[in-house]
Amino acid sequence: MNKNVMVIGGGPCGLEASAQLHKMGYNVILIEKEKQLGGHLAKWDRLFPEGIEAKEVLQPLVDNINGVKYFLDTEVVSINLLDKEYNVILSNGITVLSKAVLMTSGFDLFPAEKKEEYGYGIYDRVITNADLEKFFATGKDPRVVENPKRIGFVHCVGSRDEKAGNRYCSKVCCATAVKQACEMKALFPDAEIFCFYMDLRMFGRGYEDMYLKAQKDYGIRFIRGRVSEVSETLEKQVLVKAEDTLSGKPLKVTLDLLVLMAGMQNAKSGIRIGEMISMKRSDDGFFTTKGSILSLQECDKAGIFYAGACTGPKTLPDTLNEARAAAVSIHNYFNKEN
Amino acid sequence: MRERIAGGYDNFVIPFMIGIIFLLVYLFIGLIRILKHVPGEDRKRLFLSFVNPKIIIKDLRDIICDCLLHVKIFKRNILLGYMHASIAFGWFMLIVIGHIEVALFVPQRNGSLYYPVFYRFFVAEQNYTLKGAFFFFLMDFFLLIVLGGVGLAMYKRVRSIAMGMRRTTKPCFADRVALYCLWSIFPLRLLAEGFTAGISGGSFLTKPVNMLFANFFGNDLNIYPTWWAYSIALGLFFLAMPFSRYMHIPTEVLLIVMRNAGLKVTRPRKGFAEAEIYSCSSCGICLDACPMNVQKKNINYSSVYFIRFLRRHNTRKINEIADKCLMCGKCVVLCPVGVESCNIKMAQRGTVTEKLPYDYSYLQEIHAPVKEKKEKVLYFAGCMTHLTPSIIKSMQKIFEAAGEDYYFADSDGGLCCGRPLMMAGKKEAAKELIKKNSELFMASGCETIVLSCPICLRVFKEEYRLPGIKLLHHTQYIDSLIKEGRISVNKDDTSFVYHDPCELGRGCKIYDEPRNVVAALGELRHASKEKKESICCGGSVGSLTLNFDDRAKITRESIKALTVENPDKIITACPLCLKTFSDQSMVPVNDIAEAVAEKIA
């Protein structure tokens, strides 16, 4: 019998799921639209809460898929159900018949230029969390001046923001902001660093400690209040206006660098595939799972499975757990069918 | 010419007399009530307007054009206009000619309410005298016109789209009573006059009816029932009128006179507003106009129902609709009567919000900046534009290219213009900001203020007193720069469609300048609804309660209307429209300033 499993998306989730399924004896076909494996993880420098290097996590994941057939720079051209199997045509000309399809298509970062009032793409000193990770990794970004005196982080950019179309919390940005703020302080000890937040959601193990350390050891200033608008001064610095809702006063501060913590939204590439066989999506844009507690890995269409951020924002450990859970769900699906 | 009935009275006039006396008393009391609730200053203004020949001429012209000929409806749809005009003007002429006949032939009956109406019953005339034939012909002619209108009205009930209306209002009980009476009045009049035509005379319409029926019924016994029925239909119509939509017929005259005298809505239910409310004819043109009615949802939020609830004093519903409205003003410009429902809604919001506390004491500490130079042009971006910094950057580039010596008034953020507060009903709070801003502008010594936000521009034009200062939206300013050759732009074959922002188009009547500018950049294409019919982008700050899903639907509808001719780019001239469209549009959206700055030579 054909034991093909199609895995769509070669980020950490797709890698982990492929490795597990391969070990279970399935014939995994993994596709990735980019030229390299690893998804967002490959573009990240360090991970919260301890600051482990992203490479250290990604390398074992990549090593583990030994024996899995994978195609880079490949997209799904069409997918449709033939009898009990999905017929997937790939952009490299290959057609796969597969009983189970696992969506590990992940997330896109919220396009920060949509929040035009923050000036991303308009002002020279405004970057995103992803840009900053790239700066950490390469040490190069023309927008980061030599010795920044004041740096600001804006939380919830495109998250918990109905006007931006995303009402939900993106879960990882608070911890990322605290991590990045500390790293910046370590790089530029003389800089004053501000975090503009609505709430700080330090829910995970070790997160609260990281937050306390940021205040005590790094002297990061946390200001509760949303940034209302950003403008540019003649010296090309950015002038940030916000309200400190704890003191109830409006606040103006001139910064040398402003970092926007762009949130997550369902990946466009995943949505495109979902629409081909009308996989349901909820109001927040993420795929709807069969159940909200017991069957998180299944779609209501038999043979389609989900893992990772395509069903909502998730941390990396959560995502990897879902990848393993999905492998088990797929295994059970094959056994039941026999 | 002789009176047929001695004493000039018959019992069948009783229903008519009951109706007309009730109506006249009702109108008189209503008029006194409205005048009582109008602020003293406005009352004086109203009385003064009666001795101002200019206003009197305007009053007369408006009454003839709007109440009788319905010119505005003609412009919208010829058939719909003809329907309204034929009934209104035809009926008016029947009444006037009736009175002329009385005055000419039976002057002793002058002043009687019923005599001119039932003239044919009371007076016998031979149609072969020249005078008789002339009036017989006129009366039959206008009766025919009215009957044609009534026929169209009946047809409209069945198929409103034939008259350009996708939706019509649901009539309430009194509306139905009045409507069916109105439908029956004129056919009954034809029958009644037809039956008496053998005795009293008639013309091309009534004579044939007389001959036809004489063959069936033979004698004149059927005369009385039809005259009674005609009188009853009239009486019932007048009795139902104050409680029905037809109250707009007498009230509209008052509204025109008050509006031309310069009166404004001060309270949501009383005084001038009451005249507006009763002038609503419930025609339902605002149903199709309202952007909230996309996909037949929220149809109850239209102005016509808002006004109906105001008439019924349903406070919960009144507040709900008043808060929902986007204040785009489309229903106001399309309203054939010109009911300014947005103003009533703002006044209604005020009944709730004016009581809320506010503290603008900090305004005292703000002083006009000390400037070294006295720039003649002042740029005021406004808070919305500060949320779309690319517009500011583009404007700076344009100012520089034109070599303009300008002062950026709110580069560091300015005071709110007050319009959002006005729209929320907080008039007093808005006035404090308006006062302070005016002081600052007057102290600046500028001659022109260029604004990027139409929301600011509107309140500047309507509420600010800035003598000697010219107010320009940046579309107008850029248009003049191009015309005067101070900047030049590279035209290419990009195609554009221009979106009229509500506050700039309907609010400030600026339609042509932005189109001139766009045409200078490339090819200007059309939207399916544009200029005063333009659809709100959905992002309006006017609504206090409309949720994001409903707003998104409006945005999609608006984009659909803009992209019917597949333009390469949507151009708008309001920072709020820009933000709203950018989130949803597949076609790139730019402010006019961005598009110009990009192509500056």
Chai-1 contact restraints between the chains, C-beta under 6 A:
chainA,res_idxA,chainB,res_idxB,connection_type,confidence,min_distance_angstrom,max_distance_angstrom,comment,restraint_id
A,E116,B,T388,contact,1.0,0.0,6.0,A-B,restraint_1
A,E117,B,L387,contact,1.0,0.0,6.0,A-B,restraint_2
A,G119,B,P389,contact,1.0,0.0,6.0,A-B,restraint_3
A,I122,B,P389,contact,1.0,0.0,6.0,A-B,restraint_4
A,I122,B,S390,contact,1.0,0.0,6.0,A-B,restraint_5
A,E162,B,F548,contact,1.0,0.0,6.0,A-B,restraint_6
A,E229,B,H386,contact,1.0,0.0,6.0,A-B,restraint_7
A,E229,B,L387,contact,1.0,0.0,6.0,A-B,restraint_8
